[in-house]
């Protein structure tokens, strides 16, 4: 299936290519529906085949696949265990069920030995723009932001804003320091965007807050109220997605945070892929 192609492509920096080629890396793909509602999912099969092209396999994708049928634009981010990172905005330009790209994805150890079977449908993505990300974030910085959100991040907050109640296991994953968290939104250029959100916490079971930092400054372009989606991946390979409305940015004691009213909670793990939990 061939899709409409935008002629403009750019190349990923070598450092970003190196991150995507690593095996034990968190790779997320953000999409938006025809109405501009974001979704962000863990898509570990993303693999560069050229500096300006990546491929990924269709594997337990629910909302991602539905969104791609409506809007071929995507945003991608890869984050290593050492918090090296790279990312881009791009466009899915084709799908294939045979050939080199299928072989590349099925050679990835995760799929070669996966009990759910191999990959039979692969998308090619052309890189359009490079995301505004640092090459790496230090563990010390993540630790400082974790503490800041649990001290200064609570200052000046009034009554709760409501929101659906996220199950406790989901809140625990997002609140933990030993996890990778990302936030996706519809950007002002017509593409989705996805950024790290290491400094994050649930203030109430229906309200989640994230710290605005140098590595995710792109969120400052969001004009509240706006739909956002967040995904968390833990060391034990548990992953959940939550969605809601960014209702405001607040600044207290030098700390800027985004305030999200939770509206949906999803499991991103088999056998409950895409199942709504709240």
C-alpha positions in Angstrom: 0.0 0.0 0.0 1.6 3.3 -1.1 0.7 6.5 0.7 1.1 10.1 -0.3 4.7 11.2 0.1 6.1 14.6 1.1 9.2 15.2 -1.0 11.2 16.7 1.9 13.3 14.4 4.0 16.1 15.0 6.5 18.7 12.7 8.0 19.0 11.5 11.6 22.2 12.5 13.3 24.6 9.6 13.8 24.1 9.7 17.6 20.4 9.3 17.2 20.9 6.5 14.7 23.1 4.7 17.2 20.4 4.9 19.9 17.8 3.5 17.6 20.1 0.6 16.6 20.6 -0.5 20.3 18.6 -3.5 21.4 17.4 -2.7 24.9 16.0 0.8 24.1 12.5 2.2 24.8 11.1 3.3 21.4 7.8 5.1 21.4 5.7 6.2 18.4 3.1 9.0 18.6 0.2 9.4 16.3 -2.9 11.5 16.1 -6.4 10.7 15.0 -8.2 12.7 12.2 -9.5 14.9 15.0 -6.0 15.5 16.4 -6.3 13.4 19.5 -2.8 12.0 20.3 -1.8 8.5 21.1 1.7 7.2 22.1 2.7 3.5 22.2 5.8 1.5 22.8 6.9 0.3 19.3 10.2 -1.5 19.9 10.6 -2.7 16.3 11.5 0.8 15.0 14.8 0.4 13.2 16.8 2.7 10.8 17.5 1.3 7.4 18.8 4.7 6.0 19.7 8.0 7.7 16.4 9.3 6.5 14.2 6.2 6.8 13.1 3.8 9.6 10.9 0.8 9.5 8.7 -0.8 12.1 6.5 -3.9 12.3 2.8 -4.2 12.9 2.7 -6.0 16.3 -0.1 -5.7 18.8 -0.9 -2.2 17.6 -4.5 -1.1 18.2 -5.0 2.7 18.3 -1.7 3.3 16.5 -2.8 1.4 13.5 -6.3 3.0 13.5 -4.7 6.5 13.7 -2.3 5.7 10.8 -5.2 4.8 8.6 -6.5 8.4 9.2 -3.2 10.3 9.4 0.2 9.0 8.3 2.2 11.6 10.2 4.1 10.3 13.3 6.6 11.4 15.9 9.2 8.9 17.4 11.5 8.9 20.3 14.1 6.4 21.4 15.6 6.5 25.0 18.4 4.1 26.1 18.9 2.8 29.7 21.7 5.5 30.0 19.1 8.1 29.0 20.7 8.7 25.6 18.0 9.8 23.2 17.0 10.8 19.7 13.8 11.4 17.9 12.1 12.7 14.8 8.8 13.6 13.1 8.1 11.6 10.0 5.5 10.2 7.7 4.6 6.6 7.0 5.0 6.3 3.2 4.4 2.6 2.6 3.6 -0.8 4.0 5.0 -4.1 2.8 4.4 -7.8 3.6 7.5 -9.2 1.8 11.1 -8.4 1.3 14.0 -6.9 3.0 12.1 -4.8 5.6 10.2 -7.9 6.8 13.5 -9.7 7.2 15.1 -6.8 9.1 12.3 -6.7 11.7 12.1 -10.4 12.1 15.8 -10.6 12.8 15.4 -8.5 15.9 15.8 -10.9 18.9 12.5 -9.8 20.5 10.6 -11.0 17.5 12.8 -13.9 16.5 12.0 -15.6 19.8 8.5 -14.2 20.5 5.8 -16.7 21.2 3.2 -14.5 19.5 4.8 -15.2 16.0 6.8 -13.1 13.6 6.0 -9.8 11.9 4.1 -10.0 8.6 3.4 -6.3 7.9 6.1 -3.5 8.0 5.8 0.2 7.6 8.4 2.5 6.2 8.7 6.0 7.7 10.6 8.9 6.1 12.2 11.4 8.5 10.9 15.0 8.0 12.1 16.9 11.1 14.5 16.2 14.0 13.0 16.6 17.5 14.3 19.2 19.9 16.0 16.8 22.3 19.4 16.7 24.0 21.7 13.8 23.2 21.5 12.6 26.8 19.9 13.5 30.2 21.9 12.7 33.3 20.6 10.3 36.0 21.4 13.0 38.6 19.1 15.5 36.8 16.3 12.9 36.8 16.8 12.4 40.5 16.7 16.1 41.2 13.5 16.5 39.2 11.9 13.5 41.0 12.5 15.2 44.3 11.5 18.7 43.1 8.1 17.4 42.0 7.5 15.9 45.4 8.4 19.1 47.2 8.1 22.3 45.3 5.8 20.6 42.7 3.0 20.5 45.3 3.3 24.1 46.4 0.2 26.3 45.8 -2.1 23.6 44.5 -5.7 24.1 45.4 -8.6 21.7 45.1 -8.4 18.7 42.9 -9.6 19.0 39.2 -11.4 15.7 39.1 -10.6 13.2 36.4 -11.1 9.5 36.1 -9.4 7.4 38.8 -6.3 5.6 37.6 -5.9 2.2 39.1 -3.2 2.1 41.8 -0.8 -0.1 39.9 -0.8 2.4 37.0 -0.2 5.3 39.4 2.7 3.4 41.0 4.4 3.0 37.6 4.1 6.6 36.7 5.2 7.8 40.1 8.3 5.5 40.2 11.7 6.9 39.4 13.0 3.7 37.7 10.8 4.1 34.6 10.8 5.8 31.2 7.9 8.2 30.7 6.9 10.2 27.6 4.2 12.7 26.7 2.7 13.2 23.2 0.6 16.0 21.8 -0.5 17.5 18.5 2.1 20.1 17.6 1.5 23.4 15.8 3.1 22.1 12.5 0.5 19.5 11.9 2.6 16.6 13.2 2.4 14.8 16.5 5.2 15.4 19.0 6.6 13.3 21.8 9.0 14.3 24.6 10.4 12.8 27.8 8.6 13.5 31.0 10.9 12.2 33.7 9.7 14.6 36.4 6.1 13.4 36.8 3.7 12.4 39.5 0.0 11.8 40.3 -1.2 14.6 42.6 -4.6 12.8 43.0 -5.8 9.6 41.4 -7.3 11.6 38.5 -4.7 14.4 38.2 -1.2 13.9 36.8 1.5 16.6 36.7 4.8 16.8 34.8 7.8 19.1 35.1 8.6 21.4 32.2 12.3 21.0 31.7 15.0 21.8 29.1 14.7 18.4 27.5 10.9 18.7 26.9 10.6 22.5 26.3 8.6 21.8 23.1 5.5 21.4 25.4 5.5 25.1 26.0 3.9 25.4 22.5 0.8 23.7 23.8 -2.1 26.1 24.4 -4.3 24.7 27.2 -6.8 23.1 27.1 -5.3 20.5 24.9 -5.4 16.7 24.6 -2.3 14.8 25.6 -1.2 11.2 26.0 1.5 9.7 28.3 3.1 6.3 28.3 5.3 4.6 31.0 7.7 1.7 30.6 9.2 0.1 33.7 12.2 -2.1 34.2 10.0 -5.1 34.4 8.6 -4.3 31.0 5.2 -3.1 32.2 3.7 -0.3 30.1 0.5 1.7 30.4 -0.9 4.7 28.5 -3.1 7.5 30.0 -4.9 10.2 28.2 -6.4 13.5 29.3 -6.5 17.2 28.9 -3.7 19.5 29.7 -5.7 22.2 31.6 -3.0 24.6 32.6 0.7 25.3 33.2 1.5 26.5 36.7 4.7 28.0 38.1 5.5 28.0 41.8 8.9 28.4 43.5 10.7 28.5 40.2 9.1 25.1 39.1 6.9 25.0 36.0 4.5 22.1 35.7 1.8 21.0 33.4 -1.5 20.0 35.0 -3.4 17.1 33.3 -6.9 16.0 34.0 -7.1 12.3 33.4 -9.8 10.9 31.1 -8.7 7.5 29.9 -6.4 4.7 31.2 -5.2 1.8 29.0 -3.2 -1.3 29.4 -0.5 -1.7 26.7 0.5 -5.2 27.6 -0.6 -8.6 26.4 -3.2 -10.1 26.8 -4.9 -6.8 27.4 -3.4 -4.7 24.6 -5.5 -1.6 24.1 -8.0 -2.5 26.9 -9.4 0.4 28.8 -8.8 0.2 32.5 -10.6 3.5 33.5 
